Amino acid sequence: MKLDYTKFGDYLLPKLTIEKQNNEKINKYGYLRLHYLKENNKPLYTTLLMKNELTNHLVSVSVEAENRLNILMEQYKNSDKLLSEKK
């Protein structure tokens, strides 16, 4: 990997850029996963952070959890006749 440097005064600073950022929102489940990684799985958290994949990971967890929640709620509504909107 080749780094480019910019001179600021007497210092050479590397030109670092962030790539592959996902702009989707992180929901409650993504933040729960973030908290879990920070507290209980520090090596994975650090690896994802250093590879710039943490945001993508949290967004994917958010999406998967939201999809699973929707499936479970539909099953719950269909199993209980009082909750079902169908007549």
PDB file with one MODEL, atoms N, CA, C and O in Angstrom:
MODEL        1
ATOM      1  N   MET A   1       0.845  -1.178   0.000  1.00  0.00           N
ATOM      2  CA  MET A   1       0.000   0.000   0.000  1.00  0.00           C
ATOM      3  C   MET A   1       0.886   1.237   0.000  1.00  0.00           C
ATOM      4  O   MET A   1       1.806   1.355   0.810  1.00  0.00           O
ATOM      5  N   LYS A   2       0.605   2.142  -0.903  1.00  0.00           N
ATOM      6  CA  LYS A   2       1.408   3.354  -1.032  1.00  0.00           C
ATOM      7  C   LYS A   2       0.631   4.529  -0.461  1.00  0.00           C
ATOM      8  O   LYS A   2      -0.536   4.727  -0.799  1.00  0.00           O
ATOM      9  N   LEU A   3       1.259   5.294   0.388  1.00  0.00           N
ATOM     10  CA  LEU A   3       0.640   6.474   0.974  1.00  0.00           C
ATOM     11  C   LEU A   3       1.211   7.733   0.364  1.00  0.00           C
ATOM     12  O   LEU A   3       2.416   7.836   0.133  1.00  0.00           O
ATOM     13  N   ASP A   4       0.346   8.680   0.108  1.00  0.00           N
ATOM     14  CA  ASP A   4       0.782  10.005  -0.340  1.00  0.00           C
ATOM     15  C   ASP A   4       0.814  10.929   0.871  1.00  0.00           C
ATOM     16  O   ASP A   4       0.004  10.796   1.789  1.00  0.00           O
ATOM     17  N   TYR A   5       1.754  11.862   0.861  1.00  0.00           N
ATOM     18  CA  TYR A   5       1.908  12.778   1.980  1.00  0.00           C
ATOM     19  C   TYR A   5       1.764  14.214   1.508  1.00  0.00           C
ATOM     20  O   TYR A   5       2.096  14.551   0.372  1.00  0.00           O
ATOM     21  N   THR A   6       1.267  15.045   2.399  1.00  0.00           N
ATOM     22  CA  THR A   6       1.149  16.474   2.152  1.00  0.00           C
ATOM     23  C   THR A   6       1.984  17.189   3.200  1.00  0.00           C
ATOM     24  O   THR A   6       1.980  16.818   4.373  1.00  0.00           O
ATOM     25  N   LYS A   7       2.696  18.214   2.765  1.00  0.00           N
ATOM     26  CA  LYS A   7       3.539  18.957   3.700  1.00  0.00           C
ATOM     27  C   LYS A   7       2.749  20.112   4.297  1.00  0.00           C
ATOM     28  O   LYS A   7       2.243  20.964   3.567  1.00  0.00           O
ATOM     29  N   PHE A   8       2.640  20.142   5.620  1.00  0.00           N
ATOM     30  CA  PHE A   8       2.036  21.233   6.378  1.00  0.00           C
ATOM     31  C   PHE A   8       3.102  21.808   7.288  1.00  0.00           C
ATOM     32  O   PHE A   8       3.436  21.214   8.314  1.00  0.00           O
ATOM     33  N   GLY A   9       3.630  22.944   6.922  1.00  0.00           N
ATOM     34  CA  GLY A   9       4.709  23.532   7.715  1.00  0.00           C
ATOM     35  C   GLY A   9       5.939  22.642   7.628  1.00  0.00           C
ATOM     36  O   GLY A   9       6.455  22.385   6.541  1.00  0.00           O
ATOM     37  N   ASP A  10       6.403  22.175   8.780  1.00  0.00           N
ATOM     38  CA  ASP A  10       7.571  21.297   8.820  1.00  0.00           C
ATOM     39  C   ASP A  10       7.189  19.818   8.845  1.00  0.00           C
ATOM     40  O   ASP A  10       8.065  18.958   8.943  1.00  0.00           O
ATOM     41  N   TYR A  11       5.901  19.513   8.760  1.00  0.00           N
ATOM     42  CA  TYR A  11       5.440  18.136   8.943  1.00  0.00           C
ATOM     43  C   TYR A  11       4.906  17.554   7.641  1.00  0.00           C
ATOM     44  O   TYR A  11       4.311  18.260   6.827  1.00  0.00           O
ATOM     45  N   LEU A  12       5.127  16.269   7.462  1.00  0.00           N
ATOM     46  CA  LEU A  12       4.517  15.518   6.374  1.00  0.00           C
ATOM     47  C   LEU A  12       3.383  14.694   6.969  1.00  0.00           C
ATOM     48  O   LEU A  12       3.600  13.833   7.822  1.00  0.00           O
ATOM     49  N   LEU A  13       2.166  14.975   6.501  1.00  0.00           N
ATOM     50  CA  LEU A  13       0.996  14.256   7.004  1.00  0.00           C
ATOM     51  C   LEU A  13       0.440  13.367   5.900  1.00  0.00           C
ATOM     52  O   LEU A  13       0.359  13.789   4.746  1.00  0.00           O
ATOM     53  N   PRO A  14       0.051  12.123   6.248  1.00  0.00           N
ATOM     54  CA  PRO A  14      -0.485  11.233   5.210  1.00  0.00           C
ATOM     55  C   PRO A  14      -1.865  11.681   4.754  1.00  0.00           C
ATOM     56  O   PRO A  14      -2.654  12.200   5.544  1.00  0.00           O
ATOM     57  N   LYS A  15      -2.151  11.477   3.471  1.00  0.00           N
ATOM     58  CA  LYS A  15      -3.475  11.758   2.925  1.00  0.00           C
ATOM     59  C   LYS A  15      -4.316  10.499   3.128  1.00  0.00           C
ATOM     60  O   LYS A  15      -4.207   9.533   2.373  1.00  0.00           O
ATOM     61  N   LEU A  16      -5.143  10.532   4.147  1.00  0.00           N
ATOM     62  CA  LEU A  16      -5.989   9.387   4.471  1.00  0.00           C
ATOM     63  C   LEU A  16      -7.417   9.689   4.052  1.00  0.00           C
ATOM     64  O   LEU A  16      -7.927  10.781   4.306  1.00  0.00           O
ATOM     65  N   THR A  17      -8.060   8.727   3.414  1.00  0.00           N
ATOM     66  CA  THR A  17      -9.448   8.890   2.999  1.00  0.00           C
ATOM     67  C   THR A  17     -10.275   7.727   3.526  1.00  0.00           C
ATOM     68  O   THR A  17      -9.765   6.627   3.736  1.00  0.00           O
ATOM     69  N   ILE A  18     -11.537   7.985   3.733  1.00  0.00           N
ATOM     70  CA  ILE A  18     -12.461   6.951   4.163  1.00  0.00           C
ATOM     71  C   ILE A  18     -13.261   6.509   2.946  1.00  0.00           C
ATOM     72  O   ILE A  18     -13.849   7.330   2.242  1.00  0.00           O
ATOM     73  N   GLU A  19     -13.273   5.214   2.710  1.00  0.00           N
ATOM     74  CA  GLU A  19     -13.980   4.674   1.560  1.00  0.00           C
ATOM     75  C   GLU A  19     -15.077   3.721   2.023  1.00  0.00           C
ATOM     76  O   GLU A  19     -15.126   3.326   3.188  1.00  0.00           O
ATOM     77  N   LYS A  20     -15.939   3.368   1.108  1.00  0.00           N
ATOM     78  CA  LYS A  20     -16.989   2.378   1.324  1.00  0.00           C
ATOM     79  C   LYS A  20     -17.890   2.698   2.506  1.00  0.00           C
ATOM     80  O   LYS A  20     -18.256   1.794   3.258  1.00  0.00           O
ATOM     81  N   GLN A  21     -18.248   3.933   2.683  1.00  0.00           N
ATOM     82  CA  GLN A  21     -19.162   4.298   3.768  1.00  0.00           C
ATOM     83  C   GLN A  21     -20.597   4.081   3.315  1.00  0.00           C
ATOM     84  O   GLN A  21     -20.981   4.471   2.213  1.00  0.00           O
ATOM     85  N   ASN A  22     -21.369   3.462   4.168  1.00  0.00           N
ATOM     86  CA  ASN A  22     -22.778   3.233   3.884  1.00  0.00           C
ATOM     87  C   ASN A  22     -23.562   4.365   4.522  1.00  0.00           C
ATOM     88  O   ASN A  22     -23.390   4.648   5.708  1.00  0.00           O
ATOM     89  N   ASN A  23     -24.424   5.017   3.749  1.00  0.00           N
ATOM     90  CA  ASN A  23     -25.150   6.178   4.243  1.00  0.00           C
ATOM     91  C   ASN A  23     -26.517   5.844   4.820  1.00  0.00           C
ATOM     92  O   ASN A  23     -27.277   6.745   5.175  1.00  0.00           O
ATOM     93  N   GLU A  24     -26.840   4.549   4.916  1.00  0.00           N
ATOM     94  CA  GLU A  24     -28.128   4.171   5.488  1.00  0.00           C
ATOM     95  C   GLU A  24     -28.105   4.401   6.996  1.00  0.00           C
ATOM     96  O   GLU A  24     -27.043   4.509   7.609  1.00  0.00           O
ATOM     97  N   LYS A  25     -29.295   4.474   7.575  1.00  0.00           N
ATOM     98  CA  LYS A  25     -29.413   4.736   9.005  1.00  0.00           C
ATOM     99  C   LYS A  25     -29.194   3.458   9.809  1.00  0.00           C
ATOM    100  O   LYS A  25     -29.534   2.359   9.372  1.00  0.00           O
ATOM    101  N   ILE A  26     -28.626   3.632  10.975  1.00  0.00           N
ATOM    102  CA  ILE A  26     -28.447   2.533  11.911  1.00  0.00           C
ATOM    103  C   ILE A  26     -29.567   2.644  12.936  1.00  0.00           C
ATOM    104  O   ILE A  26     -29.743   3.687  13.566  1.00  0.00           O
ATOM    105  N   ASN A  27     -30.323   1.562  13.098  1.00  0.00           N
ATOM    106  CA  ASN A  27     -31.445   1.603  14.031  1.00  0.00           C
ATOM    107  C   ASN A  27     -31.032   1.058  15.407  1.00  0.00           C
ATOM    108  O   ASN A  27     -29.849   0.860  15.685  1.00  0.00           O
ATOM    109  N   LYS A  28     -32.008   0.829  16.229  1.00  0.00           N
ATOM    110  CA  LYS A  28     -31.767   0.379  17.604  1.00  0.00           C
ATOM    111  C   LYS A  28     -30.918  -0.884  17.650  1.00  0.00           C
ATOM    112  O   LYS A  28     -30.024  -1.005  18.488  1.00  0.00           O
ATOM    113  N   TYR A  29     -31.195  -1.823  16.753  1.00  0.00           N
ATOM    114  CA  TYR A  29     -30.491  -3.098  16.764  1.00  0.00           C
ATOM    115  C   TYR A  29     -29.033  -2.948  16.344  1.00  0.00           C
ATOM    116  O   TYR A  29     -28.166  -3.675  16.830  1.00  0.00           O
ATOM    117  N   GLY A  30     -28.761  -2.013  15.448  1.00  0.00           N
ATOM    118  CA  GLY A  30     -27.383  -1.726  15.079  1.00  0.00           C
ATOM    119  C   GLY A  30     -26.600  -1.145  16.242  1.00  0.00           C
ATOM    120  O   GLY A  30     -25.444  -1.505  16.463  1.00  0.00           O
ATOM    121  N   TYR A  31     -27.240  -0.235  16.994  1.00  0.00           N
ATOM    122  CA  TYR A  31     -26.569   0.341  18.157  1.00  0.00           C
ATOM    123  C   TYR A  31     -26.388  -0.680  19.272  1.00  0.00           C
ATOM    124  O   TYR A  31     -25.406  -0.627  20.012  1.00  0.00           O
ATOM    125  N   LEU A  32     -27.341  -1.619  19.395  1.00  0.00           N
ATOM    126  CA  LEU A  32     -27.169  -2.703  20.370  1.00  0.00           C
ATOM    127  C   LEU A  32     -25.974  -3.578  19.983  1.00  0.00           C
ATOM    128  O   LEU A  32     -25.201  -3.997  20.845  1.00  0.00           O
ATOM    129  N   ARG A  33     -25.830  -3.851  18.686  1.00  0.00           N
ATOM    130  CA  ARG A  33     -24.695  -4.640  18.203  1.00  0.00           C
ATOM    131  C   ARG A  33     -23.385  -3.895  18.447  1.00  0.00           C
ATOM    132  O   ARG A  33     -22.391  -4.501  18.847  1.00  0.00           O
ATOM    133  N   LEU A  34     -23.381  -2.595  18.209  1.00  0.00           N
ATOM    134  CA  LEU A  34     -22.190  -1.792  18.462  1.00  0.00           C
ATOM    135  C   LEU A  34     -21.790  -1.866  19.928  1.00  0.00           C
ATOM    136  O   LEU A  34     -20.615  -2.056  20.242  1.00  0.00           O
ATOM    137  N   HIS A  35     -22.751  -1.718  20.818  1.00  0.00           N
ATOM    138  CA  HIS A  35     -22.473  -1.799  22.251  1.00  0.00           C
ATOM    139  C   HIS A  35     -21.938  -3.188  22.613  1.00  0.00           C
ATOM    140  O   HIS A  35     -20.994  -3.308  23.393  1.00  0.00           O
ATOM    141  N   TYR A  36     -22.542  -4.230  22.047  1.00  0.00           N
ATOM    142  CA  TYR A  36     -22.085  -5.588  22.315  1.00  0.00           C
ATOM    143  C   TYR A  36     -20.640  -5.772  21.854  1.00  0.00           C
ATOM    144  O   TYR A  36     -19.817  -6.327  22.583  1.00  0.00           O
ATOM    145  N   LEU A  37     -20.334  -5.307  20.649  1.00  0.00           N
ATOM    146  CA  LEU A  37     -18.969  -5.458  20.132  1.00  0.00           C
ATOM    147  C   LEU A  37     -17.960  -4.725  20.997  1.00  0.00           C
ATOM    148  O   LEU A  37     -16.884  -5.254  21.279  1.00  0.00           O
ATOM    149  N   LYS A  38     -18.293  -3.512  21.423  1.00  0.00           N
ATOM    150  CA  LYS A  38     -17.370  -2.730  22.249  1.00  0.00           C
ATOM    151  C   LYS A  38     -17.117  -3.386  23.594  1.00  0.00           C
ATOM    152  O   LYS A  38     -15.993  -3.377  24.094  1.00  0.00           O
ATOM    153  N   GLU A  39     -18.167  -3.958  24.181  1.00  0.00           N
ATOM    154  CA  GLU A  39     -18.050  -4.517  25.532  1.00  0.00           C
ATOM    155  C   GLU A  39     -17.557  -5.965  25.546  1.00  0.00           C
ATOM    156  O   GLU A  39     -16.799  -6.350  26.436  1.00  0.00           O
ATOM    157  N   ASN A  40     -17.985  -6.776  24.558  1.00  0.00           N
ATOM    158  CA  ASN A  40     -17.754  -8.215  24.655  1.00  0.00           C
ATOM    159  C   ASN A  40     -16.884  -8.820  23.562  1.00  0.00           C
ATOM    160  O   ASN A  40     -16.408  -9.945  23.718  1.00  0.00           O
ATOM    161  N   ASN A  41     -16.667  -8.116  22.474  1.00  0.00           N
ATOM    162  CA  ASN A  41     -15.885  -8.667  21.383  1.00  0.00           C
ATOM    163  C   ASN A  41     -14.951  -7.595  20.823  1.00  0.00           C
ATOM    164  O   ASN A  41     -15.050  -7.206  19.660  1.00  0.00           O
ATOM    165  N   LYS A  42     -14.061  -7.139  21.663  1.00  0.00           N
ATOM    166  CA  LYS A  42     -13.155  -6.044  21.311  1.00  0.00           C
ATOM    167  C   LYS A  42     -12.292  -6.347  20.074  1.00  0.00           C
ATOM    168  O   LYS A  42     -12.080  -5.448  19.261  1.00  0.00           O
ATOM    169  N   PRO A  43     -11.786  -7.581  19.903  1.00  0.00           N
ATOM    170  CA  PRO A  43     -10.979  -7.835  18.693  1.00  0.00           C
ATOM    171  C   PRO A  43     -11.763  -7.651  17.391  1.00  0.00           C
ATOM    172  O   PRO A  43     -11.246  -7.072  16.436  1.00  0.00           O
ATOM    173  N   LEU A  44     -13.002  -8.139  17.346  1.00  0.00           N
ATOM    174  CA  LEU A  44     -13.809  -7.961  16.140  1.00  0.00           C
ATOM    175  C   LEU A  44     -14.139  -6.488  15.924  1.00  0.00           C
ATOM    176  O   LEU A  44     -14.092  -6.000  14.795  1.00  0.00           O
ATOM    177  N   TYR A  45     -14.471  -5.782  16.994  1.00  0.00           N
ATOM    178  CA  TYR A  45     -14.762  -4.353  16.903  1.00  0.00           C
ATOM    179  C   TYR A  45     -13.558  -3.603  16.325  1.00  0.00           C
ATOM    180  O   TYR A  45     -13.711  -2.789  15.414  1.00  0.00           O
ATOM    181  N   THR A  46     -12.383  -3.873  16.846  1.00  0.00           N
ATOM    182  CA  THR A  46     -11.172  -3.191  16.388  1.00  0.00           C
ATOM    183  C   THR A  46     -10.862  -3.529  14.937  1.00  0.00           C
ATOM    184  O   THR A  46     -10.479  -2.657  14.156  1.00  0.00           O
ATOM    185  N   THR A  47     -11.029  -4.800  14.580  1.00  0.00           N
ATOM    186  CA  THR A  47     -10.771  -5.222  13.197  1.00  0.00           C
ATOM    187  C   THR A  47     -11.717  -4.533  12.222  1.00  0.00           C
ATOM    188  O   THR A  47     -11.284  -4.018  11.192  1.00  0.00           O
ATOM    189  N   LEU A  48     -13.015  -4.523  12.548  1.00  0.00           N
ATOM    190  CA  LEU A  48     -13.990  -3.858  11.679  1.00  0.00           C
ATOM    191  C   LEU A  48     -13.714  -2.363  11.574  1.00  0.00           C
ATOM    192  O   LEU A  48     -13.847  -1.771  10.503  1.00  0.00           O
ATOM    193  N   LEU A  49     -13.334  -1.766  12.680  1.00  0.00           N
ATOM    194  CA  LEU A  49     -13.042  -0.334  12.695  1.00  0.00           C
ATOM    195  C   LEU A  49     -11.819  -0.018  11.841  1.00  0.00           C
ATOM    196  O   LEU A  49     -11.831   0.947  11.077  1.00  0.00           O
ATOM    197  N   MET A  50     -10.775  -0.814  11.962  1.00  0.00           N
ATOM    198  CA  MET A  50      -9.543  -0.558  11.215  1.00  0.00           C
ATOM    199  C   MET A  50      -9.701  -0.835   9.722  1.00  0.00           C
ATOM    200  O   MET A  50      -9.053  -0.187   8.900  1.00  0.00           O
ATOM    201  N   LYS A  51     -10.560  -1.793   9.367  1.00  0.00           N
ATOM    202  CA  LYS A  51     -10.794  -2.087   7.959  1.00  0.00           C
ATOM    203  C   LYS A  51     -11.868  -1.189   7.361  1.00  0.00           C
ATOM    204  O   LYS A  51     -12.201  -1.318   6.183  1.00  0.00           O
ATOM    205  N   ASN A  52     -12.409  -0.285   8.162  1.00  0.00           N
ATOM    206  CA  ASN A  52     -13.457   0.645   7.740  1.00  0.00           C
ATOM    207  C   ASN A  52     -14.718  -0.094   7.297  1.00  0.00           C
ATOM    208  O   ASN A  52     -15.380   0.314   6.342  1.00  0.00           O
ATOM    209  N   GLU A  53     -15.047  -1.181   7.994  1.00  0.00           N
ATOM    210  CA  GLU A  53     -16.229  -1.967   7.681  1.00  0.00           C
ATOM    211  C   GLU A  53     -17.248  -1.945   8.816  1.00  0.00           C
ATOM    212  O   GLU A  53     -18.277  -2.614   8.728  1.00  0.00           O
ATOM    213  N   LEU A  54     -16.984  -1.198   9.866  1.00  0.00           N
ATOM    214  CA  LEU A  54     -17.874  -1.186  11.028  1.00  0.00           C
ATOM    215  C   LEU A  54     -19.261  -0.645  10.662  1.00  0.00           C
ATOM    216  O   LEU A  54     -20.274  -1.235  11.037  1.00  0.00           O
ATOM    217  N   THR A  55     -19.309   0.457   9.945  1.00  0.00           N
ATOM    218  CA  THR A  55     -20.599   1.053   9.573  1.00  0.00           C
ATOM    219  C   THR A  55     -21.398   0.099   8.696  1.00  0.00           C
ATOM    220  O   THR A  55     -22.598  -0.076   8.904  1.00  0.00           O
ATOM    221  N   ASN A  56     -20.746  -0.514   7.723  1.00  0.00           N
ATOM    222  CA  ASN A  56     -21.436  -1.465   6.849  1.00  0.00           C
ATOM    223  C   ASN A  56     -21.973  -2.648   7.648  1.00  0.00           C
ATOM    224  O   ASN A  56     -23.078  -3.125   7.389  1.00  0.00           O
ATOM    225  N   HIS A  57     -21.197  -3.117   8.612  1.00  0.00           N
ATOM    226  CA  HIS A  57     -21.624  -4.225   9.462  1.00  0.00           C
ATOM    227  C   HIS A  57     -22.848  -3.839  10.283  1.00  0.00           C
ATOM    228  O   HIS A  57     -23.805  -4.608  10.375  1.00  0.00           O
ATOM    229  N   LEU A  58     -22.820  -2.659  10.873  1.00  0.00           N
ATOM    230  CA  LEU A  58     -23.940  -2.216  11.702  1.00  0.00           C
ATOM    231  C   LEU A  58     -25.200  -1.993  10.878  1.00  0.00           C
ATOM    232  O   LEU A  58     -26.302  -2.289  11.342  1.00  0.00           O
ATOM    233  N   VAL A  59     -25.055  -1.479   9.673  1.00  0.00           N
ATOM    234  CA  VAL A  59     -26.223  -1.290   8.790  1.00  0.00           C
ATOM    235  C   VAL A  59     -26.800  -2.640   8.398  1.00  0.00           C
ATOM    236  O   VAL A  59     -28.020  -2.804   8.379  1.00  0.00           O
ATOM    237  N   SER A  60     -25.949  -3.610   8.086  1.00  0.00           N
ATOM    238  CA  SER A  60     -26.463  -4.931   7.707  1.00  0.00           C
ATOM    239  C   SER A  60     -27.171  -5.598   8.878  1.00  0.00           C
ATOM    240  O   SER A  60     -28.192  -6.257   8.680  1.00  0.00           O
ATOM    241  N   VAL A  61     -26.651  -5.444  10.094  1.00  0.00           N
ATOM    242  CA  VAL A  61     -27.327  -5.972  11.272  1.00  0.00           C
ATOM    243  C   VAL A  61     -28.672  -5.282  11.452  1.00  0.00           C
ATOM    244  O   VAL A  61     -29.662  -5.942  11.767  1.00  0.00           O
ATOM    245  N   SER A  62     -28.726  -3.983  11.262  1.00  0.00           N
ATOM    246  CA  SER A  62     -29.974  -3.229  11.388  1.00  0.00           C
ATOM    247  C   SER A  62     -31.024  -3.725  10.404  1.00  0.00           C
ATOM    248  O   SER A  62     -32.179  -3.939  10.774  1.00  0.00           O
ATOM    249  N   VAL A  63     -30.625  -3.905   9.162  1.00  0.00           N
ATOM    250  CA  VAL A  63     -31.559  -4.342   8.127  1.00  0.00           C
ATOM    251  C   VAL A  63     -32.055  -5.757   8.406  1.00  0.00           C
ATOM    252  O   VAL A  63     -33.253  -6.023   8.311  1.00  0.00           O
ATOM    253  N   GLU A  64     -31.150  -6.657   8.746  1.00  0.00           N
ATOM    254  CA  GLU A  64     -31.542  -8.041   9.018  1.00  0.00           C
ATOM    255  C   GLU A  64     -32.463  -8.139  10.228  1.00  0.00           C
ATOM    256  O   GLU A  64     -33.444  -8.882  10.200  1.00  0.00           O
ATOM    257  N   ALA A  65     -32.159  -7.406  11.279  1.00  0.00           N
ATOM    258  CA  ALA A  65     -33.007  -7.434  12.477  1.00  0.00           C
ATOM    259  C   ALA A  65     -34.384  -6.852  12.189  1.00  0.00           C
ATOM    260  O   ALA A  65     -35.390  -7.364  12.678  1.00  0.00           O
ATOM    261  N   GLU A  66     -34.432  -5.792  11.404  1.00  0.00           N
ATOM    262  CA  GLU A  66     -35.721  -5.179  11.052  1.00  0.00           C
ATOM    263  C   GLU A  66     -36.558  -6.130  10.200  1.00  0.00           C
ATOM    264  O   GLU A  66     -37.767  -6.244  10.398  1.00  0.00           O
ATOM    265  N   ASN A  67     -35.918  -6.808   9.258  1.00  0.00           N
ATOM    266  CA  ASN A  67     -36.636  -7.786   8.433  1.00  0.00           C
ATOM    267  C   ASN A  67     -37.164  -8.931   9.285  1.00  0.00           C
ATOM    268  O   ASN A  67     -38.305  -9.361   9.114  1.00  0.00           O
ATOM    269  N   ARG A  68     -36.349  -9.420  10.190  1.00  0.00           N
ATOM    270  CA  ARG A  68     -36.772 -10.528  11.055  1.00  0.00           C
ATOM    271  C   ARG A  68     -37.921 -10.089  11.962  1.00  0.00           C
ATOM    272  O   ARG A  68     -38.861 -10.853  12.182  1.00  0.00           O
ATOM    273  N   LEU A  69     -37.853  -8.879  12.483  1.00  0.00           N
ATOM    274  CA  LEU A  69     -38.925  -8.357  13.324  1.00  0.00           C
ATOM    275  C   LEU A  69     -40.238  -8.276  12.543  1.00  0.00           C
ATOM    276  O   LEU A  69     -41.294  -8.632  13.066  1.00  0.00           O
ATOM    277  N   ASN A  70     -40.177  -7.812  11.303  1.00  0.00           N
ATOM    278  CA  ASN A  70     -41.386  -7.724  10.472  1.00  0.00           C
ATOM    279  C   ASN A  70     -41.986  -9.106  10.217  1.00  0.00           C
ATOM    280  O   ASN A  70     -43.205  -9.270  10.266  1.00  0.00           O
ATOM    281  N   ILE A  71     -41.143 -10.092   9.947  1.00  0.00           N
ATOM    282  CA  ILE A  71     -41.624 -11.453   9.733  1.00  0.00           C
ATOM    283  C   ILE A  71     -42.290 -11.990  10.996  1.00  0.00           C
ATOM    284  O   ILE A  71     -43.375 -12.568  10.930  1.00  0.00           O
ATOM    285  N   LEU A  72     -41.650 -11.802  12.135  1.00  0.00           N
ATOM    286  CA  LEU A  72     -42.211 -12.291  13.397  1.00  0.00           C
ATOM    287  C   LEU A  72     -43.530 -11.608  13.739  1.00  0.00           C
ATOM    288  O   LEU A  72     -44.457 -12.252  14.230  1.00  0.00           O
ATOM    289  N   MET A  73     -43.615 -10.311  13.482  1.00  0.00           N
ATOM    290  CA  MET A  73     -44.861  -9.598  13.779  1.00  0.00           C
ATOM    291  C   MET A  73     -45.995 -10.075  12.875  1.00  0.00           C
ATOM    292  O   MET A  73     -47.132 -10.206  13.328  1.00  0.00           O
ATOM    293  N   GLU A  74     -45.699 -10.335  11.608  1.00  0.00           N
ATOM    294  CA  GLU A  74     -46.717 -10.858  10.699  1.00  0.00           C
ATOM    295  C   GLU A  74     -47.196 -12.232  11.159  1.00  0.00           C
ATOM    296  O   GLU A  74     -48.393 -12.518  11.145  1.00  0.00           O
ATOM    297  N   GLN A  75     -46.251 -13.076  11.565  1.00  0.00           N
ATOM    298  CA  GLN A  75     -46.628 -14.399  12.062  1.00  0.00           C
ATOM    299  C   GLN A  75     -47.463 -14.288  13.335  1.00  0.00           C
ATOM    300  O   GLN A  75     -48.421 -15.038  13.520  1.00  0.00           O
ATOM    301  N   TYR A  76     -47.107 -13.372  14.193  1.00  0.00           N
ATOM    302  CA  TYR A  76     -47.836 -13.178  15.450  1.00  0.00           C
ATOM    303  C   TYR A  76     -49.259 -12.685  15.172  1.00  0.00           C
ATOM    304  O   TYR A  76     -50.217 -13.163  15.780  1.00  0.00           O
ATOM    305  N   LYS A  77     -49.388 -11.728  14.250  1.00  0.00           N
ATOM    306  CA  LYS A  77     -50.716 -11.209  13.906  1.00  0.00           C
ATOM    307  C   LYS A  77     -51.590 -12.289  13.264  1.00  0.00           C
ATOM    308  O   LYS A  77     -52.790 -12.361  13.528  1.00  0.00           O
ATOM    309  N   ASN A  78     -50.988 -13.115  12.430  1.00  0.00           N
ATOM    310  CA  ASN A  78     -51.752 -14.169  11.767  1.00  0.00           C
ATOM    311  C   ASN A  78     -52.135 -15.295  12.717  1.00  0.00           C
ATOM    312  O   ASN A  78     -53.142 -15.968  12.498  1.00  0.00           O
ATOM    313  N   SER A  79     -51.350 -15.511  13.766  1.00  0.00           N
ATOM    314  CA  SER A  79     -51.647 -16.608  14.694  1.00  0.00           C
ATOM    315  C   SER A  79     -52.734 -16.245  15.697  1.00  0.00           C
ATOM    316  O   SER A  79     -53.404 -17.135  16.220  1.00  0.00           O
ATOM    317  N   ASP A  80     -52.924 -14.971  15.975  1.00  0.00           N
ATOM    318  CA  ASP A  80     -53.929 -14.536  16.946  1.00  0.00           C
ATOM    319  C   ASP A  80     -55.095 -13.887  16.200  1.00  0.00           C
ATOM    320  O   ASP A  80     -54.913 -12.888  15.504  1.00  0.00           O
ATOM    321  N   LYS A  81     -56.277 -14.451  16.346  1.00  0.00           N
ATOM    322  CA  LYS A  81     -57.436 -13.961  15.612  1.00  0.00           C
ATOM    323  C   LYS A  81     -57.849 -12.553  16.036  1.00  0.00           C
ATOM    324  O   LYS A  81     -58.407 -11.805  15.234  1.00  0.00           O
ATOM    325  N   LEU A  82     -57.578 -12.191  17.284  1.00  0.00           N
ATOM    326  CA  LEU A  82     -57.942 -10.844  17.749  1.00  0.00           C
ATOM    327  C   LEU A  82     -57.043  -9.772  17.147  1.00  0.00           C
ATOM    328  O   LEU A  82     -57.468  -8.632  16.957  1.00  0.00           O
ATOM    329  N   LEU A  83     -55.805 -10.137  16.850  1.00  0.00           N
ATOM    330  CA  LEU A  83     -54.866  -9.164  16.276  1.00  0.00           C
ATOM    331  C   LEU A  83     -54.949  -9.102  14.751  1.00  0.00           C
ATOM    332  O   LEU A  83     -54.516  -8.127  14.137  1.00  0.00           O
ATOM    333  N   SER A  84     -55.498 -10.136  14.157  1.00  0.00           N
ATOM    334  CA  SER A  84     -55.558 -10.208  12.708  1.00  0.00           C
ATOM    335  C   SER A  84     -56.493  -9.136  12.152  1.00  0.00           C
ATOM    336  O   SER A  84     -57.580  -8.907  12.683  1.00  0.00           O
ATOM    337  N   GLU A  85     -56.058  -8.492  11.089  1.00  0.00           N
ATOM    338  CA  GLU A  85     -56.874  -7.484  10.437  1.00  0.00           C
ATOM    339  C   GLU A  85     -57.861  -8.124   9.466  1.00  0.00           C
ATOM    340  O   GLU A  85     -58.793  -7.473   8.993  1.00  0.00           O
ATOM    341  N   LYS A  86     -57.646  -9.405   9.176  1.00  0.00           N
ATOM    342  CA  LYS A  86     -58.531 -10.114   8.254  1.00  0.00           C
ATOM    343  C   LYS A  86     -59.807 -10.502   8.980  1.00  0.00           C
ATOM    344  O   LYS A  86     -59.774 -10.843  10.163  1.00  0.00           O
ATOM    345  N   LYS A  87     -60.922 -10.451   8.280  1.00  0.00           N
ATOM    346  CA  LYS A  87     -62.204 -10.843   8.868  1.00  0.00           C
ATOM    347  C   LYS A  87     -62.807 -11.992   8.118  1.00  0.00           C
ATOM    348  O   LYS A  87     -63.890 -12.460   8.471  1.00  0.00           O
TER     349      LYS A  87
ENDMDL
END
